[in-house]
Amino acid sequence: MIPAVDRNPTVLVGLDFGKPYYLEDLEEARELISSAGARVAAVVGGKRAKPDAATYAGKGKVDEILDAVQEHGVQLVIFNHRLSPIQIRNLQQVLGVRVMDRTDLILDIFAQRARSHEGKLQVELAQLQHLMTRLVRGWTHLERQRGGIGVRGGPGETQLEIDRRLIGDRVKMVKERLRKVARQHDTQRNARRRNSTFSVSIVGYTNAGKSTLFNRLTRAQTYVADQLFATLDTTTRKVFLGDDCSVTLSDTVGFIRELPHTLVAAFRATLEETIEADLLLHVVDASHPRRAQQIEDVNAVLAEIGASRIPQIVVYNKIDLIPASSALDTGVGRDEYGKIKYLRVSALNGLGMEQVRAAVREFVDAPSPGIGAAASSM
């Protein structure tokens, strides 16, 4: 398993390959590092036409990273990119410190935030599967991480083969435990189907305000914090909409750009609540400059888990943070057919909550596949 990020200072590396929102990506990386409990002592940036095959950053930039490492006395360098196992090994040999990429960082945050038994199993599975991709000849860090396992291989068995076998055995055991959990979830969902309970799932980019909206609608006390991936475990509550009408509302894990595929696969049991939902409330941070891109990122993950065809209503949250000069009123946006397209709310202040309830009730009373096109602008 990948060891947790400590609170020592780190060097953040983010290179510009000509894609839009480069500065916003760096800021998001800062938030991820802060969420992991570390802090950024220095940022090394710069433009490149393409990644370097050996070190991703190239010799000149690696020298610059080394200078920052020595100047600030850091023991950890984090790349806001996906690195290959060879690139990480080469960088660690040159820099003399631990190197993590974006996937490592996100997995580390999930490992710290997992609370339930199921959540811990899902994170462990994702870490093990990711670690399998990191096994390369000459890779020696596993010997330090395994500690006292003390299992020796048979005659002629290399260290690499031992590592693969040990991890493979653990993966099988974790998967079997998760299958048992999945069967329990299936039993619960089947019971709701027999009772004809309409299900709604809240989805969205991490830190968009999903849990705050969930608490407002259900009067629950789900943990809320202004940080990325504050909550991981799915929470489901019943919401009464009046006139003997009720729905089950689920708060799910937040998504993010380049969410590791190992996490998506490991959290499939949790995300089943999304896949099986009758309606999605897609929460968007209306104040974020990249809200349109974040909508696309969330929809990409929904497509990956097989939930792209589920009707969704876009809920533009945090309108209280929009400058007064461009402030938006709460309200309901509809398309030319009169079907709900989006809502504008502030879950923190409770603005627009009745519109959300009314919109869900309208969908329950007259379900239509037409409600679902995710808006990219307000």
C-alpha positions as CSV (number, residue, x, y, z in Angstrom):
1,M,0.0,0.0,0.0
2,I,1.1,3.5,-0.7
3,P,2.2,5.2,2.6
4,A,0.2,8.2,3.7
5,V,1.5,11.7,2.8
6,D,3.0,13.3,5.9
7,R,2.9,16.9,6.9
8,N,6.4,17.7,5.7
9,P,6.7,20.4,2.9
10,T,6.5,19.2,-0.7
11,V,7.6,20.4,-4.1
12,L,4.7,20.5,-6.6
13,V,5.5,20.0,-10.3
14,G,2.9,21.0,-12.9
15,L,3.9,21.4,-16.5
16,D,2.0,23.2,-19.2
17,F,1.5,21.2,-22.4
18,G,-0.7,23.8,-24.0
19,K,-4.0,22.7,-22.5
20,P,-6.4,25.2,-21.1
21,Y,-6.8,25.9,-17.4
22,Y,-3.2,25.2,-16.5
23,L,-3.2,27.6,-13.6
24,E,-6.6,26.3,-12.3
25,D,-5.1,22.7,-12.5
26,L,-2.2,23.8,-10.3
27,E,-4.5,25.4,-7.8
28,E,-6.5,22.1,-7.7
29,A,-3.3,20.2,-7.1
30,R,-2.5,22.5,-4.2
31,E,-5.9,21.8,-2.7
32,L,-5.3,18.0,-3.1
33,I,-2.0,18.3,-1.3
34,S,-3.6,20.3,1.5
35,S,-6.4,17.7,1.7
36,A,-3.7,15.0,2.1
37,G,-2.3,16.8,5.1
38,A,0.9,18.2,3.4
39,R,1.8,21.7,2.3
40,V,3.4,23.1,-0.9
41,A,6.8,24.6,-0.2
42,A,7.6,25.3,-3.9
43,V,6.0,25.0,-7.3
44,V,8.0,24.1,-10.4
45,G,6.3,24.8,-13.6
46,G,7.1,25.5,-17.2
47,K,6.0,24.7,-20.8
48,R,6.8,21.6,-22.7
49,A,5.7,20.3,-26.1
50,K,5.5,16.7,-24.8
51,P,6.5,14.6,-21.8
52,D,10.1,13.3,-21.6
53,A,10.1,9.5,-21.8
54,A,12.7,9.0,-19.1
55,T,11.7,11.6,-16.5
56,Y,8.6,13.2,-17.8
57,A,10.0,16.7,-17.1
58,G,13.3,16.6,-19.0
59,K,16.8,17.0,-17.7
60,G,16.8,20.8,-17.3
61,K,13.5,20.8,-15.4
62,V,14.6,17.9,-13.2
63,D,17.7,19.9,-12.3
64,E,15.3,22.8,-11.3
65,I,13.3,20.4,-9.2
66,L,16.5,19.1,-7.5
67,D,17.4,22.7,-6.6
68,A,14.0,23.2,-5.0
69,V,14.3,20.0,-3.1
70,Q,17.6,21.0,-1.7
71,E,16.7,24.6,-1.0
72,H,13.5,23.7,1.0
73,G,14.8,20.4,2.5
74,V,11.8,18.4,1.3
75,Q,11.5,14.7,1.2
76,L,8.6,14.5,-1.2
77,V,7.9,15.7,-4.8
78,I,4.4,15.5,-6.3
79,F,3.7,15.7,-10.0
80,N,0.3,16.9,-11.0
81,H,0.5,14.3,-13.9
82,R,0.4,10.6,-14.4
83,L,3.9,9.1,-14.4
84,S,5.0,5.7,-15.6
85,P,6.8,3.4,-13.1
86,I,10.1,3.9,-15.0
87,Q,9.7,7.7,-14.8
88,I,9.1,7.6,-11.0
89,R,12.1,5.2,-10.5
90,N,14.4,7.5,-12.6
91,L,13.2,10.6,-10.8
92,Q,13.7,9.1,-7.4
93,Q,17.2,8.0,-8.3
94,V,18.1,11.6,-9.4
95,L,16.3,13.6,-6.8
96,G,17.0,11.3,-3.8
97,V,13.5,11.7,-2.4
98,R,10.1,10.1,-2.8
99,V,8.1,11.0,-5.9
100,M,4.4,10.7,-6.2
101,D,2.1,11.4,-9.2
102,R,-1.5,12.6,-9.3
103,T,-2.9,9.1,-9.0
104,D,-0.8,8.3,-6.0
105,L,-2.0,11.5,-4.3
106,I,-5.7,10.9,-4.9
107,L,-5.3,7.3,-3.7
108,D,-3.6,8.6,-0.6
109,I,-6.4,11.0,0.2
110,F,-9.0,8.2,-0.2
111,A,-7.0,6.0,2.1
112,Q,-7.0,8.7,4.8
113,R,-10.7,9.4,4.4
114,A,-12.2,5.9,4.3
115,R,-14.2,5.3,7.4
116,S,-16.5,2.4,6.8
117,H,-15.3,-1.2,6.5
118,E,-16.5,-1.2,2.9
119,G,-14.7,2.0,2.1
120,K,-11.4,0.8,3.5
121,L,-11.7,-2.4,1.5
122,Q,-12.4,-0.4,-1.7
123,V,-9.4,1.9,-1.2
124,E,-7.1,-1.1,-0.4
125,L,-8.2,-2.8,-3.6
126,A,-7.5,0.4,-5.6
127,Q,-4.1,0.8,-4.0
128,L,-3.1,-2.9,-4.6
129,Q,-4.2,-2.7,-8.2
130,H,-2.3,0.5,-8.7
131,L,0.7,-1.0,-7.0
132,M,0.7,-3.9,-9.5
133,T,1.2,-1.4,-12.3
134,R,4.2,0.0,-10.4
135,L,6.1,-3.3,-10.3
136,V,9.2,-3.1,-12.5
137,R,12.5,-4.8,-12.4
138,G,14.9,-3.1,-10.1
139,W,12.0,-1.6,-8.0
140,T,13.0,-2.0,-4.4
141,H,10.6,0.0,-2.3
142,L,8.2,-2.9,-1.8
143,E,10.8,-4.6,0.5
144,R,10.6,-1.6,2.8
145,Q,6.8,-1.3,2.6
146,R,6.0,-5.0,3.3
147,G,7.8,-4.9,6.6
148,G,7.5,-8.2,8.4
149,I,5.5,-10.3,5.9
150,G,8.6,-12.6,5.8
151,V,7.4,-14.8,2.9
152,R,10.2,-16.4,0.9
153,G,9.8,-17.6,-2.6
154,G,10.5,-21.0,-4.0
155,P,13.7,-22.0,-5.9
156,G,14.4,-19.6,-8.7
157,E,11.6,-17.2,-7.8
158,T,12.6,-13.6,-8.3
159,Q,11.7,-10.7,-5.9
160,L,9.4,-9.3,-8.6
161,E,7.5,-12.6,-8.9
162,I,7.2,-12.8,-5.1
163,D,5.8,-9.3,-5.0
164,R,3.3,-10.0,-7.8
165,R,2.1,-13.2,-6.1
166,L,1.7,-11.6,-2.7
167,I,-0.3,-8.7,-4.1
168,G,-2.3,-11.0,-6.3
169,D,-3.4,-13.1,-3.3
170,R,-4.4,-10.1,-1.3
171,V,-6.4,-8.7,-4.3
172,K,-8.4,-11.9,-4.5
173,M,-9.2,-11.8,-0.8
174,V,-10.3,-8.2,-0.8
175,K,-12.4,-8.7,-3.9
176,E,-14.2,-11.6,-2.2
177,R,-15.0,-9.5,0.8
178,L,-16.3,-6.7,-1.5
179,R,-18.5,-9.2,-3.3
180,K,-20.2,-10.1,0.0
181,V,-20.8,-6.4,0.6
182,A,-22.2,-6.0,-2.9
183,R,-24.7,-8.8,-2.3
184,Q,-25.9,-7.0,0.8
185,H,-26.4,-3.8,-1.2
186,D,-28.3,-5.8,-3.9
187,T,-30.6,-7.1,-1.2
188,Q,-31.3,-3.6,0.1
189,R,-31.9,-2.2,-3.4
190,N,-34.2,-5.1,-4.3
191,A,-36.3,-4.4,-1.2
192,R,-36.6,-0.7,-2.3
193,R,-37.7,-1.8,-5.8
194,R,-40.3,-4.1,-4.3
195,N,-41.6,-1.1,-2.4
196,S,-41.6,1.0,-5.6
197,T,-39.3,3.5,-3.9
198,F,-38.1,6.3,-6.3
199,S,-34.3,6.7,-5.9
200,V,-32.3,9.9,-6.4
201,S,-28.5,10.2,-6.3
202,I,-26.5,13.3,-5.8
203,V,-23.4,13.4,-8.0
204,G,-20.9,16.1,-8.8
205,Y,-17.3,17.2,-8.8
206,T,-15.6,17.0,-5.4
207,N,-16.2,20.0,-3.1
208,A,-19.2,21.2,-5.2
209,G,-21.4,21.0,-2.1
210,K,-23.1,17.6,-2.5
211,S,-23.1,16.7,1.2
212,T,-24.3,20.2,2.2
213,L,-27.3,19.8,-0.2
214,F,-27.9,16.3,1.1
215,N,-28.0,17.6,4.7
216,R,-30.4,20.4,3.7
217,L,-32.8,18.1,2.0
218,T,-32.7,15.2,4.6
219,R,-31.9,17.2,7.8
220,A,-29.1,14.7,8.3
221,Q,-25.7,15.4,9.8
222,T,-23.4,14.0,7.2
223,Y,-19.8,15.3,7.6
224,V,-19.2,18.4,5.6
225,A,-15.9,20.3,5.0
226,D,-14.5,22.8,2.6
227,Q,-11.9,20.3,1.2
228,L,-11.6,17.8,-1.6
229,F,-13.1,14.3,-1.0
230,A,-14.4,15.2,2.5
231,T,-16.7,12.1,2.5
232,L,-16.3,8.8,0.6
233,D,-19.0,6.5,1.9
234,T,-22.5,6.6,0.3
235,T,-25.2,7.7,2.7
236,T,-28.9,7.1,1.9
237,R,-31.9,8.7,3.6
238,K,-35.6,9.0,2.9
239,V,-37.0,12.4,1.9
240,F,-40.7,13.2,2.2
241,L,-42.0,15.5,-0.6
242,G,-45.6,15.8,0.7
243,D,-48.9,14.1,-0.2
244,D,-47.6,10.6,0.7
245,C,-44.7,11.0,-1.7
246,S,-41.2,10.1,-0.6
247,V,-37.9,9.2,-2.3
248,T,-34.6,7.8,-1.2
249,L,-31.7,10.3,-1.6
250,S,-28.1,9.1,-1.7
251,D,-25.0,11.2,-1.3
252,T,-22.1,9.7,-3.2
253,V,-18.3,10.1,-3.5
254,G,-17.2,13.2,-5.5
255,F,-15.5,12.9,-8.9
256,I,-12.5,14.7,-10.1
257,R,-10.5,15.2,-13.3
258,E,-8.5,12.0,-14.1
259,L,-10.1,10.0,-11.3
260,P,-7.9,6.9,-11.2
261,H,-9.5,4.0,-13.0
262,T,-8.5,1.7,-10.1
263,L,-10.7,3.8,-7.8
264,V,-13.6,3.8,-10.2
265,A,-13.4,0.0,-10.4
266,A,-12.9,-0.5,-6.7
267,F,-15.8,1.8,-5.8
268,R,-18.2,0.2,-8.2
269,A,-20.2,-1.3,-5.3
270,T,-20.6,2.2,-3.8
271,L,-21.4,3.7,-7.2
272,E,-24.1,1.1,-7.8
273,E,-26.4,3.6,-5.9
274,T,-25.8,6.0,-8.8
275,I,-26.1,3.3,-11.6
276,E,-29.5,2.2,-10.2
277,A,-30.9,5.6,-9.5
278,D,-34.0,6.9,-11.2
279,L,-32.8,10.5,-11.2
280,L,-29.4,12.2,-10.7
281,L,-29.0,15.6,-9.1
282,H,-25.7,16.8,-10.6
283,V,-24.4,19.4,-8.3
284,V,-22.1,22.1,-9.8
285,D,-20.1,24.8,-8.1
286,A,-21.6,27.8,-9.9
287,S,-18.7,30.1,-8.6
288,H,-15.9,27.9,-10.1
289,P,-14.3,29.3,-13.2
290,R,-14.0,25.7,-14.6
291,R,-17.6,24.7,-14.0
292,A,-18.2,23.7,-17.6
293,Q,-15.1,21.5,-17.6
294,Q,-16.1,20.0,-14.3
295,I,-19.5,19.1,-15.7
296,E,-17.8,17.3,-18.6
297,D,-15.4,15.5,-16.1
298,V,-18.3,14.2,-14.0
299,N,-20.3,13.1,-17.1
300,A,-17.2,11.2,-18.3
301,V,-17.1,9.2,-15.1
302,L,-20.8,8.6,-15.2
303,A,-20.4,7.2,-18.7
304,E,-17.5,5.0,-17.5
305,I,-19.7,3.4,-14.8
306,G,-22.7,3.0,-17.1
307,A,-24.9,5.9,-15.7
308,S,-24.8,8.3,-18.6
309,R,-28.4,7.6,-19.6
310,I,-29.9,8.2,-16.2
311,P,-31.9,11.5,-16.3
312,Q,-30.2,14.3,-14.4
313,I,-31.1,17.8,-13.2
314,V,-28.1,20.1,-13.0
315,V,-28.1,22.0,-9.6
316,Y,-25.9,25.1,-9.8
317,N,-24.8,25.5,-6.2
318,K,-22.9,28.2,-4.3
319,I,-24.6,31.1,-6.1
320,D,-24.0,33.1,-2.9
321,L,-20.3,33.2,-3.9
322,I,-20.9,34.7,-7.3
323,P,-19.9,38.5,-7.3
324,A,-22.8,40.9,-6.8
325,S,-22.2,42.3,-10.3
326,S,-23.1,39.0,-11.9
327,A,-25.2,37.4,-9.1
328,L,-28.0,35.0,-10.2
329,D,-31.4,34.6,-8.6
330,T,-32.6,31.3,-7.4
331,G,-34.9,29.6,-9.8
332,V,-35.6,26.8,-12.3
333,G,-34.4,26.8,-15.8
334,R,-36.4,24.9,-18.4
335,D,-35.9,23.9,-22.0
336,E,-38.2,24.8,-24.9
337,Y,-40.4,21.8,-24.0
338,G,-40.9,23.0,-20.5
339,K,-38.8,20.3,-18.9
340,I,-36.4,21.1,-16.1
341,K,-32.9,21.7,-17.2
342,Y,-31.2,23.2,-14.2
343,L,-31.7,24.9,-10.8
344,R,-29.8,27.7,-9.1
345,V,-29.4,27.3,-5.3
346,S,-27.2,27.9,-2.3
347,A,-27.2,24.8,-0.1
348,L,-25.2,26.5,2.5
349,N,-27.7,29.3,3.0
350,G,-30.8,27.2,2.2
351,L,-31.7,29.2,-0.9
352,G,-33.7,27.3,-3.5
353,M,-34.2,24.2,-1.5
354,E,-38.0,24.2,-2.0
355,Q,-37.3,24.5,-5.8
356,V,-35.2,21.3,-5.6
357,R,-37.9,19.5,-3.7
358,A,-40.5,20.7,-6.2
359,A,-38.3,19.7,-9.1
360,V,-37.8,16.1,-7.8
361,R,-41.6,15.9,-7.0
362,E,-42.4,17.0,-10.6
363,F,-40.1,14.3,-12.0
364,V,-41.6,11.6,-9.7
365,D,-45.2,12.6,-10.8
366,A,-44.4,12.8,-14.5
367,P,-41.1,11.0,-15.2
368,S,-39.7,11.7,-18.6
369,P,-36.4,10.9,-20.2
370,G,-36.3,14.5,-21.5
371,I,-35.0,15.8,-18.2
372,G,-31.3,15.0,-18.3
373,A,-29.3,17.1,-20.7
374,A,-26.5,18.4,-18.5
375,A,-26.2,22.2,-18.9
376,S,-22.8,23.6,-19.5
377,S,-23.8,27.2,-19.0
378,M,-26.3,29.1,-16.9
